[in-house]
């Protein structure tokens, strides 16, 4: 374990270099071309068994220890977002309208250097380590489910993953047993009224008024239909009716998101949102189209593996505080891995305590304290080694 920590510290500079290179050269979900090539080449240079094009654009690399044993999978995502970077950095994105605004560049740099260090310990390893480099986490249906269908979890006994988390100070590890991140679903709605001249409203079915009533009535669902001890969010994030100022809209298009942890609540909201929409359209006999598109399921951590990380993390260099956190309403397709094999997902604090202002994930000025990558690598590496040793005879 001490060798692991020392080697990671020695190679921390390379971790920063890789992260900054990836930050300068981001690629959107399902459009990743050069990033997976870069990842595959890095692993090949280490002598790992490499498979490209897993589930489309994913990369899977395997490190076989000198002795037989269990198989541990570690996952990092590598896609970016359609956001114009506003940071004034020497390694600012070179791609117009695209940036790493969620830390996936850091995830990839962390896992690559960790793979390099674990490779140096190959003669002492008892088991196999699978490095899952996943494309398209940001855009449903995501890359995880396709990679699983393509066999990335075959033979895997346990999986660990982390997310560099800007809202929390560097040095903190946040984790919880059970539901950690929400199911993330989309709603897509068109209200179909009857357009007309703004001076003659009695001969129209005003889609904007109907949409406004629907959005207002929608707020009653979480307040009055959902069990108050079961978290849920329903938000409309986009509404569109492009007309001149004196025209009553013929139709209005809306889209939004639904976040839940519980499948019963998820099913309830899918049905009840349409009931509210139907009722809102009824008075004027307007019509509608309604699509509820299921995204990622909830990230639900396994108890044994979560407790394993909770016991281990306080002993890891750089970890100042381990905290049991509240569930987060954001979504993550790491959920699919946990539906197939035991494992756990945790947050690694990435906020520099000296920053006057911290910008959230998916913000054009998002950034991380790069020291968080070393802490993440220490934690994932320690978990891997400890798991292989403790389970070698199981």
C-alpha positions as CSV (number, residue, x, y, z in Angstrom):
1,X,0.0,0.0,0.0
2,X,2.8,2.4,0.9
3,X,4.4,1.7,-2.5
4,X,1.2,2.6,-4.2
5,X,0.9,5.9,-2.4
6,X,4.6,6.8,-3.0
7,X,4.4,5.9,-6.7
8,X,1.2,7.9,-7.2
9,X,2.8,10.9,-5.5
10,X,5.8,10.6,-7.8
11,X,3.5,10.5,-10.9
12,X,1.2,13.2,-9.8
13,X,2.8,15.7,-12.2
14,X,1.9,13.4,-15.1
15,X,-1.7,13.2,-13.8
16,X,-1.9,17.0,-14.1
17,X,-0.4,17.0,-17.6
18,X,-2.9,14.4,-18.8
19,X,-5.9,16.2,-17.3
20,X,-4.8,19.6,-18.9
21,X,-4.2,18.0,-22.3
22,X,-7.7,16.4,-22.2
23,X,-9.2,19.7,-20.9
24,X,-7.8,21.5,-24.0
25,X,-9.1,18.8,-26.3
26,X,-12.7,17.9,-25.2
27,X,-15.1,15.8,-27.2
28,X,-18.8,15.6,-26.9
29,X,-20.8,12.5,-25.9
30,X,-21.1,9.9,-28.7
31,X,-18.6,12.0,-30.8
32,X,-15.4,10.9,-29.0
33,X,-12.7,9.9,-31.5
34,X,-9.3,11.1,-30.3
35,X,-9.9,10.7,-26.6
36,X,-10.5,6.9,-26.8
37,X,-7.5,6.5,-29.1
38,X,-5.3,8.4,-26.6
39,X,-6.6,6.2,-23.7
40,X,-6.1,3.0,-25.6
41,X,-2.5,4.0,-26.7
42,X,-1.6,4.8,-23.1
43,X,-2.7,1.4,-21.9
44,X,-1.0,-0.4,-24.8
45,X,2.3,1.3,-23.9
46,X,1.9,-0.2,-20.4
47,X,1.4,-3.7,-21.9
48,X,-2.2,-4.0,-20.9
49,X,-4.8,-6.1,-22.7
50,X,-6.8,-3.4,-24.5
51,X,-10.2,-3.5,-26.3
52,X,-11.4,-0.5,-28.2
53,X,-14.9,0.3,-29.4
54,X,-16.6,-1.3,-26.4
55,X,-20.3,-0.4,-26.6
56,X,-19.5,2.1,-29.3
57,X,-16.6,4.3,-28.2
58,X,-15.6,2.9,-24.8
59,X,-12.1,1.4,-24.0
60,X,-11.5,-1.5,-21.6
61,X,-8.0,-2.3,-20.4
62,X,-7.0,-5.3,-18.2
63,X,-4.0,-5.7,-15.9
64,X,-3.5,-9.3,-14.9
65,X,-1.6,-9.8,-11.7
66,X,1.2,-12.3,-11.3
67,X,-1.1,-14.5,-9.2
68,X,-4.7,-15.6,-9.6
69,X,-7.4,-13.9,-7.6
70,X,-10.6,-11.8,-7.8
71,X,-11.3,-9.2,-10.5
72,X,-11.8,-5.5,-9.6
73,X,-13.2,-3.0,-12.0
74,X,-12.5,0.8,-11.9
75,X,-14.5,3.2,-14.0
76,X,-13.8,6.7,-15.4
77,X,-15.8,8.7,-17.9
78,X,-14.2,10.9,-20.6
79,X,-16.9,12.9,-22.5
80,X,-17.3,16.7,-22.3
81,X,-20.2,19.1,-22.6
82,X,-21.6,21.6,-25.2
83,X,-20.5,24.6,-23.2
84,X,-18.3,27.6,-24.1
85,X,-15.6,27.8,-21.6
86,X,-15.2,31.2,-19.8
87,X,-12.2,30.3,-17.7
88,X,-9.0,32.3,-18.4
89,X,-6.6,29.3,-18.1
90,X,-3.4,28.4,-19.9
91,X,-5.0,25.0,-20.7
92,X,-8.4,26.4,-21.7
93,X,-10.5,24.4,-24.2
94,X,-9.3,24.7,-27.8
95,X,-12.7,23.6,-29.1
96,X,-15.3,26.3,-29.6
97,X,-18.5,25.6,-27.7
98,X,-17.2,22.4,-26.0
99,X,-15.5,22.1,-22.5
100,X,-14.9,19.7,-19.7
101,X,-17.3,21.2,-17.2
102,X,-17.9,18.2,-15.0
103,X,-14.4,16.8,-14.2
104,X,-14.4,13.9,-16.6
105,X,-10.9,15.0,-17.8
106,X,-9.8,14.6,-14.2
107,X,-11.5,11.2,-13.9
108,X,-9.6,9.9,-16.9
109,X,-6.2,11.3,-15.8
110,X,-6.7,9.8,-12.4
111,X,-7.5,6.3,-13.8
112,X,-4.7,6.4,-16.4
113,X,-2.0,7.2,-13.9
114,X,-3.4,4.8,-11.3
115,X,-3.2,2.1,-14.0
116,X,0.4,3.0,-14.7
117,X,1.2,2.7,-10.9
118,X,-0.7,-0.5,-10.5
119,X,1.2,-1.9,-13.5
120,X,4.5,-1.3,-11.6
121,X,3.1,-3.5,-8.8
122,X,2.0,-6.3,-11.2
123,X,4.4,-8.9,-9.7
124,X,2.7,-8.5,-6.3
125,X,-0.9,-8.4,-7.6
126,X,-3.2,-11.3,-6.8
127,X,-6.0,-11.0,-9.3
128,X,-7.1,-8.8,-12.3
129,X,-7.9,-5.2,-12.6
130,X,-10.3,-3.9,-15.3
131,X,-10.0,-0.3,-16.2
132,X,-13.3,0.8,-17.7
133,X,-13.0,4.1,-19.7
134,X,-16.6,5.1,-20.5
135,X,-17.8,7.4,-23.2
136,X,-21.0,9.4,-23.2
137,X,-21.9,9.7,-19.5
138,X,-23.5,13.1,-20.1
139,X,-26.1,12.1,-22.6
140,X,-28.8,9.4,-22.3
141,X,-28.9,6.6,-23.0
142,X,-25.2,6.9,-22.0
143,X,-22.3,4.7,-22.6
144,X,-22.5,2.4,-19.6
145,X,-25.4,0.3,-20.6
146,X,-23.9,-0.3,-24.1
147,X,-20.5,-1.2,-22.6
148,X,-22.1,-3.7,-20.2
149,X,-24.0,-5.3,-23.1
150,X,-20.7,-5.5,-24.9
151,X,-19.2,-7.5,-22.0
152,X,-17.1,-5.0,-20.0
153,X,-18.3,-6.6,-16.7
154,X,-17.6,-10.2,-17.6
155,X,-15.8,-11.9,-14.8
156,X,-15.9,-8.7,-12.6
157,X,-16.4,-9.4,-8.9
158,X,-16.7,-5.7,-7.7
159,X,-16.6,-2.2,-9.1
160,X,-15.6,1.1,-7.6
161,X,-16.0,4.6,-9.0
162,X,-15.7,8.2,-7.9
163,X,-16.8,11.6,-9.0
164,X,-14.6,14.7,-8.4
165,X,-17.0,17.0,-6.6
166,X,-16.5,20.7,-6.8
167,X,-19.0,21.8,-4.1
168,X,-17.0,19.9,-1.5
169,X,-13.5,20.9,-0.2
170,X,-10.5,18.9,-1.4
171,X,-9.7,16.3,1.3
172,X,-13.3,15.3,1.8
173,X,-14.8,11.9,0.8
174,X,-18.6,11.7,0.7
175,X,-20.4,8.4,0.5
176,X,-23.6,6.7,1.6
177,X,-25.2,3.3,1.6
178,X,-28.2,2.8,-0.6
179,X,-29.6,5.5,-3.0
180,X,-26.8,8.1,-3.7
181,X,-27.9,9.7,-7.0
182,X,-31.3,10.0,-8.5
183,X,-33.0,8.5,-11.5
184,X,-32.9,11.1,-14.3
185,X,-35.8,11.1,-16.7
186,X,-37.0,13.6,-19.4
187,X,-40.4,14.9,-20.2
188,X,-41.2,16.3,-23.7
189,X,-44.5,18.0,-24.2
190,X,-46.3,19.8,-27.0
191,X,-49.5,21.7,-26.3
192,X,-51.6,21.9,-29.4
193,X,-54.1,24.8,-29.3
194,X,-55.4,27.0,-32.1
195,X,-53.4,30.1,-33.1
196,X,-54.7,33.4,-34.2
197,X,-54.4,37.2,-34.0
198,X,-53.6,38.7,-30.6
199,X,-56.5,41.1,-31.0
200,X,-59.0,38.2,-31.4
201,X,-58.4,35.8,-28.5
202,X,-61.9,34.4,-28.3
203,X,-61.4,32.6,-31.6
204,X,-58.2,30.9,-30.4
205,X,-57.1,28.2,-28.0
206,X,-54.1,30.0,-26.4
207,X,-51.3,27.4,-26.0
208,X,-49.2,29.8,-24.0
209,X,-51.9,30.2,-21.4
210,X,-52.5,26.5,-21.3
211,X,-48.8,25.8,-20.9
212,X,-48.5,28.4,-18.1
213,X,-51.4,26.8,-16.2
214,X,-49.9,23.4,-16.7
215,X,-46.5,24.5,-15.3
216,X,-48.2,26.1,-12.3
217,X,-50.4,23.0,-11.7
218,X,-47.4,20.7,-12.0
219,X,-45.9,22.0,-8.8
220,X,-48.8,20.3,-6.9
221,X,-47.5,16.8,-7.8
222,X,-44.5,16.8,-5.5
223,X,-46.3,18.8,-2.9
224,X,-49.5,16.8,-2.8
225,X,-49.2,13.5,-4.7
226,X,-45.7,12.2,-3.8
227,X,-45.0,10.7,-0.4
228,X,-43.2,13.4,1.6
229,X,-40.5,11.1,2.8
230,X,-39.6,10.1,-0.8
231,X,-37.5,12.8,-2.6
232,X,-38.7,13.9,-6.0
233,X,-38.1,16.9,-8.4
234,X,-40.2,17.9,-11.4
235,X,-38.8,20.9,-13.4
236,X,-39.6,22.4,-16.7
237,X,-36.3,23.8,-18.1
238,X,-37.4,24.8,-21.6
239,X,-40.5,26.4,-23.1
240,X,-40.7,27.5,-26.7
241,X,-43.4,29.4,-28.7
242,X,-41.7,31.5,-31.4
243,X,-44.2,34.0,-32.7
244,X,-44.5,37.8,-33.4
245,X,-45.7,39.9,-30.5
246,X,-49.3,40.1,-31.8
247,X,-49.9,36.4,-32.6
248,X,-51.4,33.9,-30.2
249,X,-49.4,30.6,-30.3
250,X,-50.8,27.7,-32.2
251,X,-48.5,25.3,-30.1
252,X,-46.0,25.4,-27.3
253,X,-43.1,23.0,-26.9
254,X,-41.8,22.2,-23.4
255,X,-39.2,19.9,-21.9
256,X,-38.1,19.2,-18.4
257,X,-36.6,16.7,-16.0
258,X,-38.0,14.3,-13.3
259,X,-35.7,13.1,-10.5
260,X,-36.6,10.3,-8.2
261,X,-35.0,7.5,-6.1
262,X,-37.9,5.2,-5.8
263,X,-39.4,3.2,-8.7
264,X,-43.0,3.6,-7.4
265,X,-42.5,7.4,-7.3
266,X,-41.1,7.3,-10.8
267,X,-44.1,5.4,-12.1
268,X,-46.5,7.7,-10.2
269,X,-45.0,10.8,-11.7
270,X,-44.9,9.5,-15.2
271,X,-48.7,8.9,-15.0
272,X,-49.7,12.0,-13.0
273,X,-47.8,14.5,-15.1
274,X,-49.9,13.4,-18.1
275,X,-53.1,13.7,-15.9
276,X,-52.2,17.3,-15.1
277,X,-51.4,18.0,-18.7
278,X,-54.7,16.5,-19.8
279,X,-56.7,18.5,-17.3
280,X,-54.9,21.7,-18.3
281,X,-55.9,21.2,-21.9
282,X,-59.4,20.1,-21.2
283,X,-61.1,23.5,-20.6
284,X,-60.3,24.8,-24.1
285,X,-60.4,21.3,-25.8
286,X,-56.8,21.7,-26.8
287,X,-54.7,18.6,-27.6
288,X,-51.2,17.6,-26.6
289,X,-48.3,15.2,-27.1
290,X,-46.5,13.7,-24.1
291,X,-43.4,11.7,-23.9
292,X,-41.8,10.5,-20.7
293,X,-38.3,9.3,-21.6
294,X,-36.6,7.2,-18.9
295,X,-33.0,8.0,-18.4
296,X,-30.5,6.6,-16.0
297,X,-31.9,4.7,-13.0
298,X,-30.9,5.7,-9.4
299,X,-27.3,5.0,-8.3
300,X,-27.9,2.6,-5.4
301,X,-24.7,1.7,-3.5
302,X,-24.2,-1.8,-2.1
303,X,-23.9,-2.0,1.7
304,X,-20.8,-4.3,2.0
305,X,-18.8,-2.4,-0.6
306,X,-19.8,1.0,0.8
307,X,-18.8,0.0,4.3
308,X,-15.5,-1.2,2.9
309,X,-14.7,2.2,1.5
310,X,-15.9,3.9,4.7
311,X,-13.5,1.8,6.7
312,X,-10.6,2.4,4.3
313,X,-10.9,6.1,3.4
314,X,-9.7,7.6,6.7
315,X,-6.4,5.8,6.3
316,X,-5.8,7.2,2.8
317,X,-3.2,10.0,2.4
318,X,-5.0,13.3,1.6
319,X,-8.3,12.3,3.1
320,X,-9.1,14.8,5.9
321,X,-12.8,13.8,6.4
322,X,-15.1,11.0,5.5
323,X,-18.7,12.1,5.5
324,X,-21.9,10.2,5.1
325,X,-23.7,12.5,2.6
326,X,-27.3,13.2,1.7
327,X,-28.6,11.8,-1.6
328,X,-27.9,14.0,-4.7
329,X,-30.7,14.7,-7.2
330,X,-28.2,14.6,-10.1
331,X,-28.0,11.5,-12.3
332,X,-25.2,9.1,-13.2
333,X,-25.1,6.1,-15.4
334,X,-22.7,4.3,-13.0
335,X,-26.1,3.1,-11.8
336,X,-26.1,0.4,-14.5
337,X,-22.9,-1.1,-13.3
338,X,-24.3,-1.4,-9.8
339,X,-27.3,-3.2,-11.2
340,X,-25.1,-5.9,-12.5
341,X,-22.2,-6.4,-9.9
342,X,-21.6,-5.4,-6.3
343,X,-19.9,-2.0,-5.8
344,X,-20.1,1.5,-4.6
345,X,-19.7,5.1,-5.9
346,X,-18.5,8.1,-3.9
347,X,-17.6,11.7,-4.2
348,X,-14.1,13.1,-3.9
349,X,-14.0,16.8,-2.8
350,X,-12.5,19.0,-5.5
351,X,-13.0,22.6,-4.2
352,X,-9.9,24.7,-3.4
353,X,-10.6,26.3,0.0
354,X,-8.9,29.5,-1.1
355,X,-11.3,30.1,-4.0
356,X,-13.6,33.1,-3.4
357,X,-16.3,31.7,-5.7
358,X,-17.0,28.1,-6.6
359,X,-18.8,27.4,-9.8
360,X,-21.1,24.4,-10.1
361,X,-20.8,21.4,-12.4
362,X,-21.9,22.2,-16.0
363,X,-21.0,25.9,-15.5
364,X,-18.8,27.7,-18.1
365,X,-16.4,28.6,-15.4
366,X,-16.3,25.2,-13.7
367,X,-12.9,24.0,-12.5
368,X,-11.4,21.6,-9.9
369,X,-8.6,21.6,-7.4
370,X,-6.3,19.2,-9.1
371,X,-5.1,17.8,-5.8
372,X,-8.4,16.0,-5.7
373,X,-7.2,13.6,-8.5
374,X,-4.3,12.3,-6.3
375,X,-6.8,11.7,-3.4
376,X,-9.1,9.9,-5.8
377,X,-6.3,7.8,-7.1
378,X,-5.1,6.9,-3.6
379,X,-8.6,5.9,-2.6
380,X,-9.4,3.8,-5.6
381,X,-5.9,2.2,-5.6
382,X,-6.1,1.4,-1.9
383,X,-9.5,-0.1,-2.3
384,X,-8.3,-2.3,-5.2
385,X,-5.3,-3.6,-3.4
386,X,-7.1,-4.2,-0.1
387,X,-10.0,-6.0,-1.9
388,X,-7.7,-8.3,-3.8
389,X,-5.8,-9.3,-0.7
390,X,-8.8,-9.7,1.6
391,X,-10.7,-11.8,-1.0
392,X,-7.9,-13.9,-2.5
393,X,-9.2,-17.1,-1.0
394,X,-12.9,-16.5,-1.4
